């Protein structure tokens, strides 16, 4: 799958390319990665008066930030009970509150910078099987104990008023929602430039060296000397993050966009809420502003073959919506999601001057923007939020692409078998 098959890319006007880094530059902070995390960090730092250079290997929004399903989820992908077991109830609650702050940060930025990204409110978590219903109720109860009052349970009957699909139950979360992710990240990029950040595209970082006085970041045609370096490439960070600091494996995830469905769109999803199911290998979908169904999922250990992928994605879509049995995708695209073993993001440092965040595990629309802000805060001496995330323990991943692919394939096979029960 290639990036130019994305409906997101096709739905925006052509973008003027930014310059490629050339020559020598001296700034306070260098950021690597032009997605939600990197652009968010650049915006925060520039707002605070820091000089910032951002280096993107392709173009802003090229990676997962410009290709994802666009769903906004409060919380982490990790189970709250697991976070409490590791950090204790008080610090796990602080993580939850930070995640809510990340959603609020997103909404404020859309409003403050007039970013036209089709932001909508409401996301449905739906139970595929009867055994999921008690889990769904327990999840709702655990968040209500944290004081979260945005959730409403719907049994099988009342759910039909929100979603015409065969699920056992659902919970509507009005604290979540969805947006056009590429429009959002491009809006953040423009805002960061308005505050003085400099963004370079087609400027892949080849290496960097850290010393007691700063960091030197090298590209093919130039160098950046900075006091701090922020690594914000997530699943596309490549070799810039050493193996001993890797705590994620890239998993392929795919999205298809139908043609506009007209009146049928509101018949299928009367609430027009984004939807995510409770399988481990999830289906997630939503309606675009013009009434397309954007249907995502189909986790893969390696790049899927386009013909087989199209067939599988259509089968999954028609299992949910039989009325779309004769409907094909106008666009079908994919990308890499960085998944950690415990589904919590991984924050860390390399020495005194290099910060990184990674592994949002499918919930990066709000979390990645928060991560960028927390990295920026840490650079400016406010490290509490960053350090709280950095306390989370993560399993290392095995070295070697072939071994990683084999492990991912076995894990996805197991999850598929479990989901079929």
C-alpha positions as CSV (number, residue, x, y, z in Angstrom):
1,X,0.0,0.0,0.0
2,X,1.3,3.5,-0.8
3,X,0.6,6.7,0.9
4,X,-0.8,8.4,-2.2
5,X,-3.8,6.1,-2.1
6,X,-5.1,7.8,1.1
7,X,-8.5,9.6,0.9
8,X,-7.1,12.1,3.3
9,X,-4.5,13.2,0.9
10,X,-6.9,13.3,-2.0
11,X,-9.4,15.4,0.0
12,X,-7.1,18.4,0.6
13,X,-5.7,21.0,-1.8
14,X,-2.2,20.4,-3.1
15,X,0.4,21.5,-0.5
16,X,3.4,23.7,-1.2
17,X,6.5,21.7,-0.3
18,X,8.7,23.1,2.4
19,X,12.4,23.5,2.0
20,X,15.0,20.8,2.5
21,X,17.6,21.5,5.2
22,X,20.8,22.8,3.8
23,X,23.9,24.2,5.6
24,X,24.5,24.9,9.2
25,X,21.8,25.8,11.7
26,X,21.9,26.7,15.4
27,X,18.7,26.5,17.5
28,X,17.5,25.8,21.0
29,X,15.7,22.6,20.1
30,X,15.8,20.2,17.1
31,X,12.7,18.0,16.6
32,X,12.8,14.9,14.4
33,X,9.4,13.9,12.9
34,X,6.6,15.9,11.4
35,X,3.6,14.1,12.9
36,X,1.3,14.9,15.8
37,X,4.1,14.5,18.4
38,X,6.8,16.5,16.6
39,X,4.7,19.3,15.4
40,X,3.0,19.6,18.8
41,X,6.4,19.9,20.5
42,X,7.5,22.5,17.9
43,X,4.4,24.5,18.5
44,X,4.7,24.5,22.3
45,X,8.4,25.4,22.2
46,X,8.0,28.2,19.6
47,X,5.1,29.6,21.6
48,X,7.4,29.8,24.6
49,X,10.0,31.7,22.6
50,X,12.4,28.9,21.9
51,X,14.1,28.6,18.5
52,X,13.0,25.4,16.9
53,X,14.0,23.4,13.8
54,X,11.9,20.4,12.8
55,X,13.2,17.8,10.4
56,X,10.8,15.5,8.5
57,X,12.1,12.7,6.2
58,X,9.1,12.9,3.9
59,X,6.4,15.6,4.3
60,X,4.4,16.8,7.3
61,X,1.7,14.2,8.1
62,X,3.3,11.5,6.0
63,X,3.3,8.8,8.7
64,X,0.6,7.6,10.9
65,X,-0.5,11.1,11.9
66,X,-1.8,11.7,8.4
67,X,-3.2,8.2,7.7
68,X,-4.9,6.9,10.8
69,X,-8.6,6.3,11.5
70,X,-9.1,9.8,13.0
71,X,-10.6,8.5,16.3
72,X,-10.1,10.5,19.5
73,X,-10.0,8.4,22.6
74,X,-9.6,9.6,26.2
75,X,-7.3,7.4,28.2
76,X,-4.6,5.0,27.2
77,X,-4.9,1.8,25.2
78,X,-3.6,0.1,28.3
79,X,-6.1,-1.2,30.9
80,X,-6.5,1.2,33.8
81,X,-6.3,-1.7,36.3
82,X,-2.9,-2.7,34.9
83,X,-1.7,0.9,35.2
84,X,-2.8,0.9,38.8
85,X,-1.0,-2.4,39.5
86,X,2.3,-0.9,38.1
87,X,2.1,2.7,39.4
88,X,-0.4,2.6,42.2
89,X,-3.9,4.1,42.2
90,X,-2.8,7.8,42.6
91,X,-0.3,7.9,39.8
92,X,-2.6,5.8,37.5
93,X,-5.3,8.4,38.2
94,X,-2.8,11.2,37.2
95,X,-2.2,9.4,33.9
96,X,-5.9,9.3,33.3
97,X,-6.2,13.0,34.0
98,X,-3.3,13.7,31.7
99,X,-5.0,11.8,28.9
100,X,-8.1,13.9,29.4
101,X,-5.9,17.0,29.2
102,X,-4.6,15.7,25.9
103,X,-8.1,15.6,24.5
104,X,-8.8,19.1,25.8
105,X,-5.5,20.3,24.3
106,X,-6.6,19.0,20.9
107,X,-10.0,20.7,21.1
108,X,-8.4,24.0,22.2
109,X,-5.9,24.0,19.4
110,X,-8.6,23.3,16.8
111,X,-10.5,26.3,18.2
112,X,-7.6,28.7,18.8
113,X,-6.0,28.2,15.4
114,X,-9.2,27.8,13.5
115,X,-8.1,24.4,12.1
116,X,-10.9,23.1,9.8
117,X,-10.4,19.4,10.5
118,X,-14.1,18.2,10.7
119,X,-13.9,17.6,14.4
120,X,-16.9,15.8,15.8
121,X,-18.0,14.6,19.3
122,X,-18.9,11.1,20.4
123,X,-17.3,7.6,20.1
124,X,-19.0,4.2,20.6
125,X,-17.3,1.2,22.1
126,X,-19.3,-1.8,21.1
127,X,-19.4,-5.4,22.4
128,X,-19.1,-8.0,19.7
129,X,-20.1,-11.0,21.8
130,X,-22.1,-11.7,25.0
131,X,-18.9,-12.3,26.9
132,X,-17.8,-8.7,26.2
133,X,-20.8,-7.1,27.8
134,X,-19.7,-7.6,31.5
135,X,-16.2,-6.4,30.4
136,X,-17.8,-3.3,28.9
137,X,-19.8,-2.6,32.0
138,X,-16.7,-3.1,34.2
139,X,-14.7,-0.7,32.0
140,X,-17.5,1.9,32.3
141,X,-17.6,1.5,36.1
142,X,-13.8,1.8,36.4
143,X,-13.8,5.2,34.6
144,X,-16.8,6.4,36.5
145,X,-14.9,5.7,39.7
146,X,-12.3,8.2,38.4
147,X,-15.0,10.8,38.2
148,X,-15.5,10.5,34.4
149,X,-19.1,11.3,33.6
150,X,-19.2,11.2,29.8
151,X,-20.3,7.6,29.4
152,X,-23.8,6.2,28.6
153,X,-24.5,2.4,28.4
154,X,-26.8,1.1,25.7
155,X,-28.2,-2.4,25.6
156,X,-28.7,-4.2,22.3
157,X,-32.1,-2.6,21.7
158,X,-31.3,1.0,22.5
159,X,-28.0,0.8,20.6
160,X,-29.9,0.4,17.4
161,X,-30.9,4.1,17.7
162,X,-27.2,5.0,17.4
163,X,-25.8,2.2,15.1
164,X,-27.6,-0.2,12.8
165,X,-25.3,-3.1,13.3
166,X,-25.4,-6.4,15.2
167,X,-23.7,-5.8,18.5
168,X,-24.6,-7.0,22.0
169,X,-24.3,-3.6,23.7
170,X,-22.3,-0.3,23.5
171,X,-21.1,2.6,25.5
172,X,-21.2,6.1,24.1
173,X,-18.3,8.3,25.2
174,X,-19.1,11.9,24.6
175,X,-15.6,12.8,25.7
176,X,-14.2,11.2,22.5
177,X,-14.8,11.9,18.9
178,X,-13.2,12.0,15.5
179,X,-11.5,14.3,13.0
180,X,-9.7,14.5,9.7
181,X,-6.2,13.7,11.0
182,X,-4.2,15.1,8.0
183,X,-6.0,18.4,8.1
184,X,-5.4,18.6,11.8
185,X,-1.6,17.9,11.7
186,X,-1.2,20.4,8.8
187,X,-3.1,22.9,10.9
188,X,-0.7,22.4,13.8
189,X,2.2,22.7,11.4
190,X,1.0,26.1,10.2
191,X,0.4,27.2,13.8
192,X,4.0,26.3,14.8
193,X,5.4,28.2,11.8
194,X,3.3,31.3,12.8
195,X,5.0,31.2,16.2
196,X,8.4,31.0,14.6
197,X,9.3,27.3,14.2
198,X,11.1,26.3,11.0
199,X,9.9,23.0,9.4
200,X,12.1,21.2,6.8
201,X,10.7,18.4,4.7
202,X,12.5,15.7,2.7
203,X,15.3,16.0,5.3
204,X,15.9,12.5,6.8
205,X,18.2,12.5,9.7
206,X,21.2,10.2,9.2
207,X,22.8,10.5,12.6
208,X,23.3,12.6,15.7
209,X,26.0,13.1,18.3
210,X,25.4,14.2,21.9
211,X,28.0,15.9,24.0
212,X,28.1,18.0,27.2
213,X,27.3,21.2,25.3
214,X,24.5,20.1,23.0
215,X,23.5,17.8,20.1
216,X,24.6,17.8,16.5
217,X,22.0,16.4,14.1
218,X,23.1,15.4,10.6
219,X,21.2,15.2,7.3
220,X,22.6,14.6,3.8
221,X,22.9,18.4,3.1
222,X,23.1,20.0,6.4
223,X,23.6,20.0,10.2
224,X,21.6,21.3,13.1
225,X,23.3,22.2,16.4
226,X,20.8,22.3,19.3
227,X,20.7,22.3,23.1
228,X,18.1,19.5,23.0
229,X,16.9,16.9,20.5
230,X,13.4,15.4,20.5
231,X,12.9,12.1,18.7
232,X,9.3,12.0,17.5
233,X,9.3,9.5,14.7
234,X,7.3,6.7,16.5
235,X,6.9,3.7,14.2
236,X,9.1,5.4,11.6
237,X,12.0,6.3,13.8
238,X,14.3,3.8,12.1
239,X,17.8,3.5,13.5
240,X,17.8,6.8,15.3
241,X,16.6,5.0,18.5
242,X,19.0,2.3,19.6
243,X,17.7,-1.3,20.0
244,X,18.1,-1.3,23.8
245,X,15.5,1.5,23.9
246,X,12.9,0.0,21.6
247,X,9.8,-1.0,23.3
248,X,7.4,-1.3,20.4
249,X,6.8,-3.3,17.3
250,X,5.3,-1.8,14.1
251,X,2.0,-3.4,13.2
252,X,0.3,-2.8,9.9
253,X,-3.1,-1.2,10.0
254,X,-5.4,-0.3,7.1
255,X,-8.3,2.0,6.2
256,X,-10.7,1.9,3.3
257,X,-12.9,4.8,2.2
258,X,-16.1,4.2,0.3
259,X,-17.7,6.7,-2.1
260,X,-20.2,9.0,-0.4
261,X,-23.2,6.9,0.7
262,X,-25.8,9.6,0.6
263,X,-28.9,8.9,2.8
264,X,-27.6,5.4,3.6
265,X,-24.8,6.9,5.7
266,X,-27.2,8.2,8.3
267,X,-29.3,5.0,8.1
268,X,-26.2,2.9,9.0
269,X,-24.9,5.2,11.8
270,X,-27.7,7.5,12.9
271,X,-25.6,9.0,15.6
272,X,-22.7,9.7,13.2
273,X,-20.4,8.7,16.1
274,X,-17.1,7.0,15.5
275,X,-17.2,3.3,16.4
276,X,-14.6,0.8,17.8
277,X,-15.4,-2.8,18.7
278,X,-14.0,-4.9,21.6
279,X,-12.1,-7.6,19.7
280,X,-8.3,-7.6,20.2
281,X,-7.9,-7.2,16.4
282,X,-10.4,-4.4,16.2
283,X,-12.7,-3.0,13.6
284,X,-13.0,0.8,13.8
285,X,-15.0,3.0,11.5
286,X,-16.7,6.4,11.1
287,X,-18.4,8.6,8.6
288,X,-16.6,11.4,6.9
289,X,-18.2,14.9,6.5
290,X,-19.3,14.0,3.0
291,X,-20.9,10.6,4.1
292,X,-18.1,8.2,3.2
293,X,-17.6,5.2,5.4
294,X,-14.0,5.1,6.6
295,X,-13.5,1.5,7.7
296,X,-10.3,0.4,9.4
297,X,-8.6,-2.6,11.0
298,X,-7.0,-5.7,9.5
299,X,-3.8,-5.7,11.6
300,X,-0.9,-7.3,9.8
301,X,2.6,-8.4,10.7
302,X,3.9,-7.4,7.3
303,X,2.6,-5.3,4.3
304,X,-0.6,-6.9,3.0
305,X,-1.0,-7.7,-0.6
306,X,-3.4,-5.1,-2.1
307,X,-5.8,-7.6,-3.8
308,X,-6.1,-9.8,-0.7
309,X,-6.3,-6.8,1.6
310,X,-9.2,-5.3,-0.4
311,X,-11.1,-8.6,-0.3
312,X,-10.6,-9.1,3.5
313,X,-11.5,-5.5,4.3
314,X,-14.7,-5.7,2.2
315,X,-15.6,-8.9,4.0
316,X,-15.2,-7.3,7.4
317,X,-17.1,-4.2,6.4
318,X,-20.1,-6.3,5.0
319,X,-20.1,-8.4,8.2
320,X,-20.8,-5.2,10.1
321,X,-23.1,-3.7,7.4
322,X,-24.7,-6.3,5.1
323,X,-26.3,-3.4,3.1
324,X,-22.8,-2.6,1.8
325,X,-22.3,-6.1,0.2
326,X,-22.0,-4.5,-3.2
327,X,-20.0,-1.5,-2.1
328,X,-16.2,-1.3,-2.8
329,X,-13.6,1.1,-1.5
330,X,-12.6,4.1,-3.6
331,X,-9.5,4.5,-1.5
332,X,-7.5,1.9,0.5
333,X,-4.3,2.7,2.3
334,X,-2.2,1.6,5.3
335,X,0.6,2.4,7.6
336,X,2.5,1.3,10.7
337,X,1.2,1.6,14.2
338,X,3.7,1.4,17.0
339,X,2.4,-1.2,19.6
340,X,3.9,-1.8,23.0
341,X,3.4,-5.1,24.9
342,X,1.3,-3.4,27.6
343,X,-0.3,-0.9,25.2
344,X,1.0,2.1,27.1
345,X,3.2,4.7,25.5
346,X,6.9,4.7,26.2
347,X,8.7,7.9,27.2
348,X,12.4,8.1,27.8
349,X,15.7,9.9,27.6
350,X,19.0,9.2,26.0
351,X,21.6,11.1,28.1
352,X,20.8,14.6,29.3
353,X,19.7,16.2,26.0
354,X,17.7,13.7,24.0
355,X,14.1,12.9,24.7
356,X,11.8,10.4,22.9
357,X,8.2,9.2,23.0
358,X,6.8,6.2,21.1
359,X,4.2,3.4,21.2
360,X,0.8,5.0,21.4
361,X,-0.7,1.6,20.5
362,X,-3.5,2.9,18.3
363,X,-4.6,5.8,20.5
364,X,-2.2,8.5,19.3
365,X,-4.6,11.1,17.9
366,X,-4.8,12.8,21.3
367,X,-1.9,11.1,23.1
368,X,0.7,11.9,20.6
369,X,-0.1,15.6,20.8
370,X,0.0,15.4,24.6
371,X,3.4,13.6,24.3
372,X,4.8,16.5,22.2
373,X,3.7,19.0,24.8
374,X,5.1,17.0,27.6
375,X,8.5,16.7,25.8
376,X,8.5,20.4,25.3
377,X,7.6,21.0,28.9
378,X,10.5,18.7,30.0
379,X,12.9,20.7,27.9
380,X,11.8,23.8,29.6
381,X,12.2,22.3,33.1
382,X,8.7,21.2,33.8
383,X,9.3,17.4,33.8
384,X,6.5,16.0,36.1
385,X,4.2,14.8,33.3
386,X,7.0,13.4,31.2
387,X,8.5,11.7,34.1
388,X,5.2,10.1,35.2
389,X,4.9,8.4,31.8
390,X,8.6,7.5,31.9
391,X,8.0,5.5,35.1
392,X,5.9,2.9,33.1
393,X,7.8,-0.3,32.6
394,X,8.0,-1.9,29.1
395,X,9.3,-5.1,27.7
396,X,12.2,-4.8,25.3
397,X,11.6,-6.1,21.7
398,X,13.8,-8.6,20.0
399,X,16.4,-7.4,17.5
400,X,16.1,-8.3,13.8
401,X,13.3,-7.6,11.4
402,X,12.7,-11.3,10.5
403,X,12.4,-12.3,14.1
404,X,10.1,-9.3,14.9
405,X,7.9,-10.2,11.9
406,X,7.6,-13.9,13.1
407,X,6.7,-12.8,16.6
408,X,4.1,-10.3,15.4
409,X,2.6,-12.9,13.1
410,X,2.2,-15.5,15.9
411,X,0.7,-12.9,18.2
412,X,-1.8,-11.7,15.6
413,X,-2.7,-15.4,14.9
414,X,-3.4,-16.0,18.6
415,X,-5.5,-12.8,18.9
416,X,-7.5,-13.8,15.8
417,X,-8.2,-17.2,17.3
418,X,-9.2,-15.6,20.6
419,X,-11.5,-13.1,18.9
420,X,-13.3,-15.9,17.0
421,X,-14.3,-17.7,20.2
